[in-house]
């Protein structure tokens, strides 16, 4: 995955590119969003699979 962190006012903050880092080690505040740039590419075909994966993770 290619994760990016955006602030509450939708400004790019940073790439979340350290595979062994926990989310808490990044400066994530209320209202921030995490975007997977590969999902937005229709050529990957991963959108529905990733949506289901993230949805099940959020439901826990």
Phi and psi restraints in degrees (range 20) as a CNS / XPLOR table:
assign (resid 1 and name C) (resid 2 and name N)
       (resid 2 and name CA) (resid 2 and name C) 1.0 -116.0 20.0 2
assign (resid 2 and name N) (resid 2 and name CA)
       (resid 2 and name C) (resid 3 and name N) 1.0 90.0 20.0 2
assign (resid 2 and name C) (resid 3 and name N)
       (resid 3 and name CA) (resid 3 and name C) 1.0 -91.4 20.0 2
assign (resid 3 and name N) (resid 3 and name CA)
       (resid 3 and name C) (resid 4 and name N) 1.0 140.6 20.0 2
assign (resid 3 and name C) (resid 4 and name N)
       (resid 4 and name CA) (resid 4 and name C) 1.0 -131.3 20.0 2
assign (resid 4 and name N) (resid 4 and name CA)
       (resid 4 and name C) (resid 5 and name N) 1.0 144.7 20.0 2
assign (resid 4 and name C) (resid 5 and name N)
       (resid 5 and name CA) (resid 5 and name C) 1.0 -104.3 20.0 2
assign (resid 5 and name N) (resid 5 and name CA)
       (resid 5 and name C) (resid 6 and name N) 1.0 130.5 20.0 2
assign (resid 5 and name C) (resid 6 and name N)
       (resid 6 and name CA) (resid 6 and name C) 1.0 -120.8 20.0 2
assign (resid 6 and name N) (resid 6 and name CA)
       (resid 6 and name C) (resid 7 and name N) 1.0 143.1 20.0 2
assign (resid 6 and name C) (resid 7 and name N)
       (resid 7 and name CA) (resid 7 and name C) 1.0 -74.0 20.0 2
assign (resid 7 and name N) (resid 7 and name CA)
       (resid 7 and name C) (resid 8 and name N) 1.0 175.2 20.0 2
assign (resid 7 and name C) (resid 8 and name N)
       (resid 8 and name CA) (resid 8 and name C) 1.0 -62.8 20.0 2
assign (resid 8 and name N) (resid 8 and name CA)
       (resid 8 and name C) (resid 9 and name N) 1.0 -28.1 20.0 2
assign (resid 8 and name C) (resid 9 and name N)
       (resid 9 and name CA) (resid 9 and name C) 1.0 -96.1 20.0 2
assign (resid 9 and name N) (resid 9 and name CA)
       (resid 9 and name C) (resid 10 and name N) 1.0 22.6 20.0 2
assign (resid 9 and name C) (resid 10 and name N)
       (resid 10 and name CA) (resid 10 and name C) 1.0 66.1 20.0 2
assign (resid 10 and name N) (resid 10 and name CA)
       (resid 10 and name C) (resid 11 and name N) 1.0 33.1 20.0 2
assign (resid 10 and name C) (resid 11 and name N)
       (resid 11 and name CA) (resid 11 and name C) 1.0 -99.1 20.0 2
assign (resid 11 and name N) (resid 11 and name CA)
       (resid 11 and name C) (resid 12 and name N) 1.0 139.9 20.0 2
assign (resid 11 and name C) (resid 12 and name N)
       (resid 12 and name CA) (resid 12 and name C) 1.0 -64.3 20.0 2
assign (resid 12 and name N) (resid 12 and name CA)
       (resid 12 and name C) (resid 13 and name N) 1.0 131.5 20.0 2
assign (resid 12 and name C) (resid 13 and name N)
       (resid 13 and name CA) (resid 13 and name C) 1.0 -106.1 20.0 2
assign (resid 13 and name N) (resid 13 and name CA)
       (resid 13 and name C) (resid 14 and name N) 1.0 -53.6 20.0 2
assign (resid 13 and name C) (resid 14 and name N)
       (resid 14 and name CA) (resid 14 and name C) 1.0 -170.8 20.0 2
assign (resid 14 and name N) (resid 14 and name CA)
       (resid 14 and name C) (resid 15 and name N) 1.0 164.5 20.0 2
assign (resid 14 and name C) (resid 15 and name N)
       (resid 15 and name CA) (resid 15 and name C) 1.0 -86.6 20.0 2
assign (resid 15 and name N) (resid 15 and name CA)
       (resid 15 and name C) (resid 16 and name N) 1.0 140.4 20.0 2
assign (resid 15 and name C) (resid 16 and name N)
       (resid 16 and name CA) (resid 16 and name C) 1.0 -97.4 20.0 2
assign (resid 16 and name N) (resid 16 and name CA)
       (resid 16 and name C) (resid 17 and name N) 1.0 82.4 20.0 2
assign (resid 16 and name C) (resid 17 and name N)
       (resid 17 and name CA) (resid 17 and name C) 1.0 -113.7 20.0 2
assign (resid 17 and name N) (resid 17 and name CA)
       (resid 17 and name C) (resid 18 and name N) 1.0 8.6 20.0 2
assign (resid 17 and name C) (resid 18 and name N)
       (resid 18 and name CA) (resid 18 and name C) 1.0 -95.2 20.0 2
assign (resid 18 and name N) (resid 18 and name CA)
       (resid 18 and name C) (resid 19 and name N) 1.0 104.6 20.0 2
assign (resid 18 and name C) (resid 19 and name N)
       (resid 19 and name CA) (resid 19 and name C) 1.0 -61.2 20.0 2
assign (resid 19 and name N) (resid 19 and name CA)
       (resid 19 and name C) (resid 20 and name N) 1.0 -29.4 20.0 2
assign (resid 19 and name C) (resid 20 and name N)
       (resid 20 and name CA) (resid 20 and name C) 1.0 -94.4 20.0 2
assign (resid 20 and name N) (resid 20 and name CA)
       (resid 20 and name C) (resid 21 and name N) 1.0 0.5 20.0 2
assign (resid 20 and name C) (resid 21 and name N)
       (resid 21 and name CA) (resid 21 and name C) 1.0 -85.9 20.0 2
assign (resid 21 and name N) (resid 21 and name CA)
       (resid 21 and name C) (resid 22 and name N) 1.0 144.5 20.0 2
assign (resid 21 and name C) (resid 22 and name N)
       (resid 22 and name CA) (resid 22 and name C) 1.0 -83.4 20.0 2
assign (resid 22 and name N) (resid 22 and name CA)
       (resid 22 and name C) (resid 23 and name N) 1.0 156.3 20.0 2
assign (resid 22 and name C) (resid 23 and name N)
       (resid 23 and name CA) (resid 23 and name C) 1.0 -58.4 20.0 2
assign (resid 23 and name N) (resid 23 and name CA)
       (resid 23 and name C) (resid 24 and name N) 1.0 -34.1 20.0 2
assign (resid 23 and name C) (resid 24 and name N)
       (resid 24 and name CA) (resid 24 and name C) 1.0 -66.1 20.0 2
assign (resid 24 and name N) (resid 24 and name CA)
       (resid 24 and name C) (resid 25 and name N) 1.0 -14.6 20.0 2
assign (resid 24 and name C) (resid 25 and name N)
       (resid 25 and name CA) (resid 25 and name C) 1.0 -83.8 20.0 2
assign (resid 25 and name N) (resid 25 and name CA)
       (resid 25 and name C) (resid 26 and name N) 1.0 -6.1 20.0 2
assign (resid 25 and name C) (resid 26 and name N)
       (resid 26 and name CA) (resid 26 and name C) 1.0 -100.6 20.0 2
assign (resid 26 and name N) (resid 26 and name CA)
       (resid 26 and name C) (resid 27 and name N) 1.0 155.0 20.0 2
assign (resid 26 and name C) (resid 27 and name N)
       (resid 27 and name CA) (resid 27 and name C) 1.0 -79.4 20.0 2
assign (resid 27 and name N) (resid 27 and name CA)
       (resid 27 and name C) (resid 28 and name N) 1.0 68.5 20.0 2
assign (resid 27 and name C) (resid 28 and name N)
       (resid 28 and name CA) (resid 28 and name C) 1.0 -92.8 20.0 2
assign (resid 28 and name N) (resid 28 and name CA)
       (resid 28 and name C) (resid 29 and name N) 1.0 123.7 20.0 2
assign (resid 28 and name C) (resid 29 and name N)
       (resid 29 and name CA) (resid 29 and name C) 1.0 -112.0 20.0 2
assign (resid 29 and name N) (resid 29 and name CA)
       (resid 29 and name C) (resid 30 and name N) 1.0 170.5 20.0 2
assign (resid 29 and name C) (resid 30 and name N)
       (resid 30 and name CA) (resid 30 and name C) 1.0 -57.1 20.0 2
assign (resid 30 and name N) (resid 30 and name CA)
       (resid 30 and name C) (resid 31 and name N) 1.0 137.5 20.0 2
assign (resid 30 and name C) (resid 31 and name N)
       (resid 31 and name CA) (resid 31 and name C) 1.0 89.3 20.0 2
assign (resid 31 and name N) (resid 31 and name CA)
       (resid 31 and name C) (resid 32 and name N) 1.0 -10.5 20.0 2
assign (resid 31 and name C) (resid 32 and name N)
       (resid 32 and name CA) (resid 32 and name C) 1.0 -70.7 20.0 2
assign (resid 32 and name N) (resid 32 and name CA)
       (resid 32 and name C) (resid 33 and name N) 1.0 158.6 20.0 2
assign (resid 32 and name C) (resid 33 and name N)
       (resid 33 and name CA) (resid 33 and name C) 1.0 -131.9 20.0 2
assign (resid 33 and name N) (resid 33 and name CA)
       (resid 33 and name C) (resid 34 and name N) 1.0 152.3 20.0 2
assign (resid 33 and name C) (resid 34 and name N)
       (resid 34 and name CA) (resid 34 and name C) 1.0 -110.4 20.0 2
assign (resid 34 and name N) (resid 34 and name CA)
       (resid 34 and name C) (resid 35 and name N) 1.0 129.4 20.0 2
assign (resid 34 and name C) (resid 35 and name N)
       (resid 35 and name CA) (resid 35 and name C) 1.0 -119.6 20.0 2
assign (resid 35 and name N) (resid 35 and name CA)
       (resid 35 and name C) (resid 36 and name N) 1.0 132.8 20.0 2
assign (resid 35 and name C) (resid 36 and name N)
       (resid 36 and name CA) (resid 36 and name C) 1.0 -98.7 20.0 2
assign (resid 36 and name N) (resid 36 and name CA)
       (resid 36 and name C) (resid 37 and name N) 1.0 108.8 20.0 2
assign (resid 36 and name C) (resid 37 and name N)
       (resid 37 and name CA) (resid 37 and name C) 1.0 -67.2 20.0 2
assign (resid 37 and name N) (resid 37 and name CA)
       (resid 37 and name C) (resid 38 and name N) 1.0 -21.6 20.0 2
assign (resid 37 and name C) (resid 38 and name N)
       (resid 38 and name CA) (resid 38 and name C) 1.0 -72.8 20.0 2
assign (resid 38 and name N) (resid 38 and name CA)
       (resid 38 and name C) (resid 39 and name N) 1.0 -30.5 20.0 2
assign (resid 38 and name C) (resid 39 and name N)
       (resid 39 and name CA) (resid 39 and name C) 1.0 -63.4 20.0 2
assign (resid 39 and name N) (resid 39 and name CA)
       (resid 39 and name C) (resid 40 and name N) 1.0 -36.4 20.0 2
assign (resid 39 and name C) (resid 40 and name N)
       (resid 40 and name CA) (resid 40 and name C) 1.0 -73.3 20.0 2
assign (resid 40 and name N) (resid 40 and name CA)
       (resid 40 and name C) (resid 41 and name N) 1.0 -6.9 20.0 2
assign (resid 40 and name C) (resid 41 and name N)
       (resid 41 and name CA) (resid 41 and name C) 1.0 -92.5 20.0 2
assign (resid 41 and name N) (resid 41 and name CA)
       (resid 41 and name C) (resid 42 and name N) 1.0 115.2 20.0 2
assign (resid 41 and name C) (resid 42 and name N)
       (resid 42 and name CA) (resid 42 and name C) 1.0 -64.2 20.0 2
assign (resid 42 and name N) (resid 42 and name CA)
       (resid 42 and name C) (resid 43 and name N) 1.0 -18.1 20.0 2
assign (resid 42 and name C) (resid 43 and name N)
       (resid 43 and name CA) (resid 43 and name C) 1.0 -71.4 20.0 2
assign (resid 43 and name N) (resid 43 and name CA)
       (resid 43 and name C) (resid 44 and name N) 1.0 -20.6 20.0 2
assign (resid 43 and name C) (resid 44 and name N)
       (resid 44 and name CA) (resid 44 and name C) 1.0 -79.7 20.0 2
assign (resid 44 and name N) (resid 44 and name CA)
       (resid 44 and name C) (resid 45 and name N) 1.0 -35.1 20.0 2
assign (resid 44 and name C) (resid 45 and name N)
       (resid 45 and name CA) (resid 45 and name C) 1.0 72.1 20.0 2
assign (resid 45 and name N) (resid 45 and name CA)
       (resid 45 and name C) (resid 46 and name N) 1.0 18.9 20.0 2
assign (resid 45 and name C) (resid 46 and name N)
       (resid 46 and name CA) (resid 46 and name C) 1.0 -98.4 20.0 2
assign (resid 46 and name N) (resid 46 and name CA)
       (resid 46 and name C) (resid 47 and name N) 1.0 -3.5 20.0 2
assign (resid 46 and name C) (resid 47 and name N)
       (resid 47 and name CA) (resid 47 and name C) 1.0 -56.6 20.0 2
assign (resid 47 and name N) (resid 47 and name CA)
       (resid 47 and name C) (resid 48 and name N) 1.0 -51.1 20.0 2
assign (resid 47 and name C) (resid 48 and name N)
       (resid 48 and name CA) (resid 48 and name C) 1.0 -69.5 20.0 2
assign (resid 48 and name N) (resid 48 and name CA)
       (resid 48 and name C) (resid 49 and name N) 1.0 -37.7 20.0 2
assign (resid 48 and name C) (resid 49 and name N)
       (resid 49 and name CA) (resid 49 and name C) 1.0 -64.6 20.0 2
assign (resid 49 and name N) (resid 49 and name CA)
       (resid 49 and name C) (resid 50 and name N) 1.0 -42.7 20.0 2
assign (resid 49 and name C) (resid 50 and name N)
       (resid 50 and name CA) (resid 50 and name C) 1.0 -71.6 20.0 2
assign (resid 50 and name N) (resid 50 and name CA)
       (resid 50 and name C) (resid 51 and name N) 1.0 -36.2 20.0 2
assign (resid 50 and name C) (resid 51 and name N)
       (resid 51 and name CA) (resid 51 and name C) 1.0 -62.4 20.0 2
assign (resid 51 and name N) (resid 51 and name CA)
       (resid 51 and name C) (resid 52 and name N) 1.0 -43.0 20.0 2
assign (resid 51 and name C) (resid 52 and name N)
       (resid 52 and name CA) (resid 52 and name C) 1.0 -65.2 20.0 2
assign (resid 52 and name N) (resid 52 and name CA)
       (resid 52 and name C) (resid 53 and name N) 1.0 -40.2 20.0 2
assign (resid 52 and name C) (resid 53 and name N)
       (resid 53 and name CA) (resid 53 and name C) 1.0 -64.9 20.0 2
assign (resid 53 and name N) (resid 53 and name CA)
       (resid 53 and name C) (resid 54 and name N) 1.0 -48.4 20.0 2
assign (resid 53 and name C) (resid 54 and name N)
       (resid 54 and name CA) (resid 54 and name C) 1.0 -66.8 20.0 2
assign (resid 54 and name N) (resid 54 and name CA)
       (resid 54 and name C) (resid 55 and name N) 1.0 -36.7 20.0 2
assign (resid 54 and name C) (resid 55 and name N)
       (resid 55 and name CA) (resid 55 and name C) 1.0 -62.9 20.0 2
assign (resid 55 and name N) (resid 55 and name CA)
       (resid 55 and name C) (resid 56 and name N) 1.0 -40.4 20.0 2
assign (resid 55 and name C) (resid 56 and name N)
       (resid 56 and name CA) (resid 56 and name C) 1.0 -71.2 20.0 2
assign (resid 56 and name N) (resid 56 and name CA)
       (resid 56 and name C) (resid 57 and name N) 1.0 -31.5 20.0 2
assign (resid 56 and name C) (resid 57 and name N)
       (resid 57 and name CA) (resid 57 and name C) 1.0 -70.3 20.0 2
assign (resid 57 and name N) (resid 57 and name CA)
       (resid 57 and name C) (resid 58 and name N) 1.0 -37.4 20.0 2
assign (resid 57 and name C) (resid 58 and name N)
       (resid 58 and name CA) (resid 58 and name C) 1.0 -73.2 20.0 2
assign (resid 58 and name N) (resid 58 and name CA)
       (resid 58 and name C) (resid 59 and name N) 1.0 -27.5 20.0 2
assign (resid 58 and name C) (resid 59 and name N)
       (resid 59 and name CA) (resid 59 and name C) 1.0 -73.8 20.0 2
assign (resid 59 and name N) (resid 59 and name CA)
       (resid 59 and name C) (resid 60 and name N) 1.0 -19.6 20.0 2
